[in-house]
Amino acid sequence: MTTRRFIQRHSLLTRVTHGVAAISCILLAVTGLFVFWPELGGSIMGGDFTQTMRSLHRWLAVPFILVPLFAVLKSPKGFAHLIKEDIFGKWDKDDFTWAAKFPFYLFAPKKVHMPPQHHVKSAQRLADGALLFFSVFMAISGMVLWLNTGIGSFKVEFEPGTLLFWHLVHDIFFFLTVFVGIAHIYLGAGIFQPYRGTIRIMFGDGKVSESDAAYHWGYWANEEIALGRNVTVEEVKKK
């Protein structure tokens, strides 16, 4: 056994919110295929299966919308920090350099030296902001479409032109979310080698080792260590 220092990167509320949003988003994407392309289910499993998928698609939107809203109400300061700093924070020279080098880093991570980063990397801010923007419009357009079909006995009928517009909005942001989401999974799940093991940050105890923190978020790691904030020492097995 040996000891290593870890830094607590994300709270339980953040991890639960991210987990629910991520899992429900993936399931929404799968069930959404049967809404966008009804013939898919009919040709494979029959009409009843398609209808079940379409119904499930609507109800999966409930945790996708309500859990993040609960997190905002539970921690308004955290949400404000997310918007002001983690998404719309001012970029410095290292942020621009990191974003410019990132495409080359993806293909040659061992040869491209990346500058230190703050709590959220510059390019990740763009991706996170895009996903938040896409999700809001998917939720709004989805609710309009759901109200038109009816929620229980409650139903709101919209003009055909209005429905066509919100259908188009929903479909566009669906495909944009899938595109950005695949890249997010590739990095966040640790499929990309330099990010191996970082899935623990969101789908584990929220901690990151001191060495990984220094490598990925140098400025943030140095600040946390200097203040002794959120830093723990743990025993780990030798490899």
HELIX and SHEET records of a PDB file:
HELIX    1   1 LEU A   12  PHE A   36  1                                  25    
HELIX    2   2 PRO A   38  ILE A   44  1                                   7    
HELIX    3   3 GLY A   47  LYS A   74  1                                  28    
HELIX    4   4 PRO A   76  HIS A   81  1                                   6    
HELIX    5   5 LEU A   82  ILE A   87  3                                   6    
HELIX    6   6 LYS A   93  PHE A  107  1                                  15    
HELIX    7   7 SER A  122  THR A  149  1                                  28    
HELIX    8   8 PRO A  160  GLY A  188  1                                  29    
HELIX    9   9 GLN A  193  TYR A  195  5                                   3    
HELIX   10  10 ARG A  200  PHE A  203  1                                   4    
HELIX   11  11 GLU A  210  HIS A  216  1                                   7    
HELIX   12  12 GLY A  218  LEU A  227  1                                  10    
SHEET    1   A 3 LYS A 207  SER A 209  0                                        
SHEET    2   A 3 THR A   2  GLN A   8 -1                                        
SHEET    3   A 3 VAL A 231  VAL A 236 -1                                        
END                                                                             
